[in-house]
Amino acid sequence: MSAQAVTAELRQWIVEQDQSGCRLEDILASMRASGWADEVAVAALHSTLQQSVVQRGIAPSVVAPSAAALPEPALAGSPNHVWAGDRQVSILFTLQHPRVVVLGGFLSDDECDALVAAAAPRMSRSETVVHETGGNEINAARTSQGMFFGRGESPLCKRIEARIAALLNWPVVNGEGLQVLHYRPGAEYKPHHDYFDPAQPGMAAVLARGGQRVGTLVIYLNTPDQGGGTTFPDVGLEVGPIKGNAVFFSYDRPQAATRSLHGGAPVLAGEKWVATKWLRAGEFV
């Protein structure tokens, strides 16, 4: 399979699918179904559409940042704990592909409670990004309530953002504001990707604010009685939502091959509060 050669005809077909508005995930799935090896299909899609998006005025780094330029904890030597600037955080679990790191004790109980208290009066029905327009809308796949803090909005936000930056070796200015979400019994967020599809017409304006999303940190602000885990369907992984813990995952290109598909499983009993931090390739404005 590794001997497959990427032909001019294949590249032309990829460009045609891209220009017709097909999602990158669908183009990749079609190539796989036609017998292309995964690594060959991903490489062909990436290299071909780099040129395509440049022609549309989107920088190549936005489409697929270098794997060397991703947020990542300092885990050389397999430490059980890492220093996050002002607090020691435990390393509970790591996975290479997709890149997933489960962190213990990222926030104290008091910090979790304070973030929930600050967010609670400002909650409204959560929305999702509309790829066709770049706007937001209520989506049946996401049944939580949520709100956004401005980056650096309060001393608590600043402290958490500085801790994230130190832990993941990523600039504070490359992060979106913290989003707090509240899930009542039965609420969920069905599996999705966090990156933006640059082939969609509404994404140019979204990407212009800081480039592509390259990593996500989900922080659990309480422990539900039952359910509410963070799932990664491509690898059969579910991370339990334990108060103060967090799960980090990254994705080096906006493609399903990153295996970063994830979701918030339904809350079966009690409620769930989480804070989400999305990290961009460049400065978020």
C-alpha positions, 0 to 999 in steps of 0.5 A, spaced: 500 500 500 505 504 501 507 504 494 501 507 491 503 513 487 499 520 487 497 522 480 496 528 477 489 525 475 488 524 483 490 531 485 485 534 479 480 530 482 481 533 489 481 540 487 475 539 483 471 536 490 474 542 494 472 547 489 465 544 489 464 545 496 465 538 499 468 537 506 475 535 507 473 529 511 468 527 505 474 527 500 478 523 505 473 518 506 471 517 498 479 516 497 479 511 502 473 507 500 477 507 493 482 503 496 487 509 497 492 507 503 490 512 509 497 515 509 497 516 502 490 519 502 492 524 507 499 526 504 495 527 497 490 531 500 494 536 505 499 537 499 494 538 494 489 543 498 495 547 501 496 550 494 488 551 493 487 554 500 493 559 498 490 561 492 484 563 496 488 567 500 489 562 506 496 561 509 498 554 509 500 554 516 492 555 518 490 549 514 495 544 517 500 547 522 507 543 522 507 538 527 513 541 531 508 547 532 503 544 537 501 545 544 504 540 548 506 538 555 513 537 557 512 529 557 519 527 555 522 522 560 515 520 562 514 524 568 508 523 573 507 530 574 509 536 571 509 544 573 504 548 570 507 555 573 503 555 579 501 548 580 503 541 580 499 537 575 498 529 575 499 526 568 494 520 569 493 518 561 497 519 555 495 517 548 499 518 541 494 518 536 490 521 537 494 526 541 490 525 548 493 527 555 489 526 561 491 531 567 489 530 574 488 536 579 489 542 574 484 546 578 483 546 585 476 545 588 475 552 590 477 555 583 472 550 580 467 553 584 469 560 583 468 559 575 461 556 576 459 561 580 462 567 575 459 563 569 452 561 572 448 568 571 450 569 564 448 562 561 444 561 555 443 555 550 450 553 547 451 554 539 455 551 534 459 555 528 456 555 521 461 553 516 457 556 510 457 563 514 462 563 519 456 565 524 453 561 530 446 557 531 443 553 536 444 546 533 440 539 536 447 536 536 449 540 542 444 541 548 448 544 553 448 551 556 454 556 555 457 562 556 464 565 554 469 569 558 473 574 555 481 572 555 483 575 561 477 578 563 478 577 571 484 575 575 481 568 576 481 567 568 488 570 568 490 565 573 487 559 569 490 562 562 497 563 565 497 555 567 494 553 561 500 556 557 505 554 562 502 547 562 502 546 554 507 551 552 503 555 548 502 563 548 496 566 552 494 570 546 494 564 542 488 562 546 480 563 545 477 566 551 474 560 556 468 557 555 463 554 561 458 549 559 452 546 563 449 540 562 443 538 565 440 530 565 440 528 558 444 533 555 450 532 551 454 534 545 454 529 539 461 527 536 464 533 532 471 536 530 473 542 533 478 544 527 475 549 522 474 546 515 477 551 511 474 549 504 467 552 507 465 559 505 464 562 512 471 559 515 475 565 512 473 570 517 473 565 522 480 563 521 483 570 520 482 571 527 487 567 529 488 561 524 486 554 525 484 551 532 490 546 534 488 544 541 483 543 546 483 543 553 476 541 557 476 542 564 471 538 569 468 543 574 464 538 578 463 530 578 456 528 575 453 522 579 453 518 572 455 519 565 458 525 562 464 523 560 468 525 554 468 520 548 473 519 542 469 514 538 475 513 533 479 509 538 473 507 543 476 512 549 472 515 554 475 520 559 471 520 566 469 527 568 472 528 575 472 535 578 479 539 577 481 534 572 482 536 565 483 532 558 487 535 553 488 533 545 491 536 539 490 536 532 495 538 527 491 538 521 483 540 519 482 532 517 479 526 520 485 522 520 487 526 526 482 521 529 480 527 534 473 526 533 470 527 540 463 528 544 460 529 550 456 523 553 449 524 555 449 526 563 445 520 566 444 523 573 446 529 576 449 535 572 456 537 569 460 543 568 466 544 564 470 549 562 473 549 555 479 552 552 481 552 544 488 554 542 489 557 535 495 557 531 496 564 531 494 570 536 487 570 537 483 577 536 
